[in-house]
Structure formats: C-alpha cells, structure tokens
C-alpha cells in the first residue's frame, strides 16, 4: 500500500514542471483582468487543474474536461487539495462545481497513477491523510457595507459547509474553509516560513 510520502514523490518525479508559484495557481482569470488571490512568488504548489490534470487527461487521450481543484500541496504527510474562489459563493452552479472539483480531482489522481503504472488505486487513495481547503475572498463574501450582505455571505459559506460535510471522513479527512487572510496566516506561515 502506498503512503502519503510515496504520493508526494510520485508527483515530484512525474509532474515537477507544474510546481508553480501560488500566485499563478490562485489566479482568477474569469474576469476581464486576471487577478491572483494570493500574492506570493516564493511559495510553490502543484498547479493541478491547469497543469497536472491537463497532462494526465492528454496522456489518456481524453477529449472532455473534468473539474479539479486549483492546487495540490504536500505537508507533514498530508495531501492538501486546495481550491481558490475569488468570487461570491452564492450561485447553485458554484456549489455544485466545488463538490465536483473535490470528487473529480481524486478520480484524476487515480487515473494519473494508472497512466504511469503507479500501484495506487482509489481504495488506497481514500486511506491516505487528505485535507480539502476552500480559500474564499472574504471581501466578496463577508465584508460589505450592508448588514444583509454580511449575513448572506455567511449563509452561503454555511450552506457550502453543509454540502461538503458528507465528504468529510469519507473522501477526505478534513474540510477547511479559510478566508484569504486566514489561509495566509494559518497555512502559508505554518508551512512556508521565511
């Protein structure tokens, strides 16, 4: 059975080209002007959806796309699946998409293992220590001039927490919701001290 360190080494050996700055991985290019959620060119994580998974899917000859988390990181024998959401979390499609990104990312990882003949199936992957972090823009979801908008933002986050709670302890060990500020303070400073 493979462990977390084996998985980390697998990614470093096969996808090191996609170890990119967190500024690039967290870039929101859905608007007219692309903007990075996290401005930090020193920290590097795997660009999963626009790098690793794209390569896996191309190698497998897949013509359709699957949804995936933005980044993948390995810290203290834990696999972190990280999704950056710069916009408001108020659309039904966003909530469905966030769920799909988690499940389809795990599928994509296993397909990558199969492609390179790395012996780690879905059952093995589920046994590994994994955490899913959703990093959201607090300015667009909590901070607003209107008290009603603050409540709406908190309600949207709470709905997402309830939706994703069914995956905690099944697909991943822990699901964390972090504002951009909390992510910088509690994740980046913990694992990427100067």
C-alpha positions as CSV (number, residue, x, y, z in Angstrom):
1,X,0.0,0.0,0.0
2,X,1.3,3.5,-0.9
3,X,1.6,6.2,1.8
4,X,1.5,10.0,1.6
5,X,5.2,10.3,1.1
6,X,5.0,7.9,-1.9
7,X,2.3,10.0,-3.4
8,X,4.4,13.2,-2.9
9,X,7.4,11.6,-4.5
10,X,5.3,10.4,-7.4
11,X,4.1,13.9,-8.1
12,X,7.6,15.4,-7.8
13,X,9.0,12.8,-10.2
14,X,6.3,13.0,-12.8
15,X,4.9,16.5,-12.6
16,X,7.7,18.8,-11.4
17,X,7.0,21.1,-14.3
18,X,3.7,22.0,-12.7
19,X,5.2,23.0,-9.4
20,X,4.4,26.7,-9.7
21,X,4.0,29.8,-7.6
22,X,0.9,30.1,-5.5
23,X,0.3,33.5,-7.2
24,X,-0.1,31.6,-10.5
25,X,-2.1,28.7,-9.1
26,X,-4.5,31.1,-7.3
27,X,-5.0,33.3,-10.3
28,X,-8.7,34.0,-11.2
29,X,-8.9,34.5,-14.9
30,X,-12.7,34.5,-15.1
31,X,-13.0,38.3,-15.4
32,X,-11.6,40.8,-17.8
33,X,-8.5,41.3,-15.7
34,X,-6.9,38.2,-14.2
35,X,-6.0,38.6,-10.6
36,X,-4.1,36.4,-8.1
37,X,-5.9,35.7,-4.9
38,X,-2.6,35.1,-3.1
39,X,0.3,37.3,-4.0
40,X,3.4,35.2,-3.1
41,X,6.1,34.2,-5.6
42,X,8.2,32.3,-3.1
43,X,5.7,29.5,-2.3
44,X,5.2,26.8,-4.9
45,X,2.5,24.2,-5.0
46,X,1.3,21.9,-7.8
47,X,-0.9,23.6,-10.4
48,X,-3.4,20.7,-10.5
49,X,-6.3,21.8,-12.8
50,X,-4.3,23.7,-15.4
51,X,-1.2,21.6,-15.2
52,X,-1.1,18.1,-13.7
53,X,-4.6,17.0,-14.6
54,X,-4.4,18.5,-18.1
55,X,-1.3,16.4,-18.7
56,X,-2.9,13.3,-17.3
57,X,-6.0,13.8,-19.5
58,X,-4.0,14.4,-22.6
59,X,-1.9,11.3,-22.0
60,X,-5.1,9.3,-21.6
61,X,-6.4,10.7,-24.9
62,X,-9.5,12.2,-23.2
63,X,-11.4,14.8,-25.1
64,X,-13.7,16.0,-22.4
65,X,-12.6,18.0,-19.3
66,X,-13.2,17.2,-15.7
67,X,-13.4,19.6,-12.9
68,X,-10.5,19.8,-10.5
69,X,-9.1,21.8,-7.5
70,X,-6.6,24.5,-8.3
71,X,-3.7,23.3,-6.3
72,X,-2.2,20.3,-4.7
73,X,0.3,20.5,-1.8
74,X,2.1,18.0,0.5
75,X,2.8,18.9,4.1
76,X,3.5,16.8,7.1
77,X,2.4,13.5,5.4
78,X,-0.9,15.1,4.3
79,X,-2.2,15.7,0.8
80,X,-3.8,19.1,0.6
81,X,-6.4,19.7,-2.2
82,X,-6.8,23.5,-2.4
83,X,-9.5,25.4,-4.2
84,X,-9.3,29.2,-4.6
85,X,-12.7,31.0,-5.0
86,X,-12.2,34.7,-5.6
87,X,-15.9,35.5,-6.4
88,X,-19.1,35.3,-4.4
89,X,-20.2,31.9,-3.4
90,X,-23.9,32.4,-4.0
91,X,-24.7,30.5,-7.2
92,X,-26.0,27.0,-7.3
93,X,-23.6,26.1,-10.1
94,X,-20.6,27.2,-7.9
95,X,-21.8,25.0,-5.0
96,X,-22.2,22.0,-7.4
97,X,-18.8,22.8,-9.0
98,X,-17.0,22.9,-5.7
99,X,-18.3,19.4,-4.9
100,X,-17.4,18.1,-8.3
101,X,-13.9,19.5,-8.1
102,X,-13.2,17.5,-5.0
103,X,-14.5,14.2,-6.3
104,X,-13.2,14.5,-9.8
105,X,-9.7,15.6,-8.5
106,X,-9.4,12.3,-6.7
107,X,-10.5,10.4,-9.8
108,X,-7.9,12.4,-11.8
109,X,-5.2,11.5,-9.4
110,X,-6.0,7.8,-9.6
111,X,-6.1,8.0,-13.5
112,X,-2.7,9.6,-13.4
113,X,-1.4,6.7,-11.3
114,X,-2.9,4.2,-13.8
115,X,-1.3,6.1,-16.7
116,X,2.2,5.8,-15.3
117,X,1.7,2.3,-13.8
118,X,1.9,3.5,-10.2
119,X,0.3,1.0,-8.0
120,X,-2.2,3.1,-6.0
121,X,-5.9,2.5,-6.6
122,X,-8.9,4.6,-5.4
123,X,-9.3,2.5,-2.2
124,X,-5.6,3.1,-1.3
125,X,-6.0,6.8,-2.1
126,X,-9.0,7.1,0.2
127,X,-7.0,5.7,3.1
128,X,-4.4,8.4,2.9
129,X,-4.4,11.6,5.0
130,X,-6.1,14.2,2.8
131,X,-7.5,17.7,3.6
132,X,-9.6,19.9,1.3
133,X,-9.2,23.6,1.7
134,X,-11.6,26.1,0.2
135,X,-10.0,29.5,0.2
136,X,-12.5,32.3,-0.3
137,X,-12.4,36.0,-0.8
138,X,-13.8,37.5,2.4
139,X,-14.3,40.9,0.9
140,X,-16.8,39.4,-1.6
141,X,-18.5,37.1,0.8
142,X,-18.5,38.8,4.2
143,X,-17.3,42.3,4.1
144,X,-19.9,44.7,2.7
145,X,-21.5,48.0,3.7
146,X,-24.8,46.3,4.2
147,X,-25.6,44.1,7.2
148,X,-27.8,42.0,4.9
149,X,-24.9,41.2,2.6
150,X,-22.8,40.1,5.5
151,X,-25.5,37.7,6.6
152,X,-25.9,36.4,3.0
153,X,-22.2,35.8,2.7
154,X,-22.1,33.9,5.9
155,X,-25.2,31.9,4.9
156,X,-23.5,31.0,1.6
157,X,-20.4,29.7,3.4
158,X,-22.6,27.8,5.8
159,X,-24.5,26.1,3.0
160,X,-21.3,25.1,1.4
161,X,-20.0,23.6,4.7
162,X,-23.2,21.6,5.0
163,X,-23.0,20.4,1.4
164,X,-19.4,19.3,1.7
165,X,-19.8,17.8,5.2
166,X,-20.9,14.5,3.6
167,X,-17.4,14.1,2.1
168,X,-15.6,14.7,5.4
169,X,-14.3,11.4,6.8
170,X,-15.2,9.6,3.6
171,X,-13.3,11.2,0.7
172,X,-11.1,13.4,2.8
173,X,-10.2,13.5,6.5
174,X,-11.0,17.2,6.9
175,X,-12.6,20.0,5.0
176,X,-11.4,23.5,5.9
177,X,-12.9,26.8,4.9
178,X,-10.4,29.7,5.1
179,X,-10.7,33.3,4.1
180,X,-7.7,34.5,2.0
181,X,-6.4,36.2,5.2
182,X,-6.7,33.0,7.3
183,X,-5.0,30.9,4.6
184,X,-2.1,33.3,4.5
185,X,-1.9,33.4,8.3
186,X,-2.5,29.8,9.3
187,X,-1.4,27.8,6.3
188,X,1.3,29.7,4.5
189,X,3.0,30.9,7.7
190,X,2.8,27.5,9.2
191,X,4.4,25.6,6.3
192,X,6.3,28.3,4.4
193,X,8.1,30.4,7.0
194,X,10.8,32.7,5.7
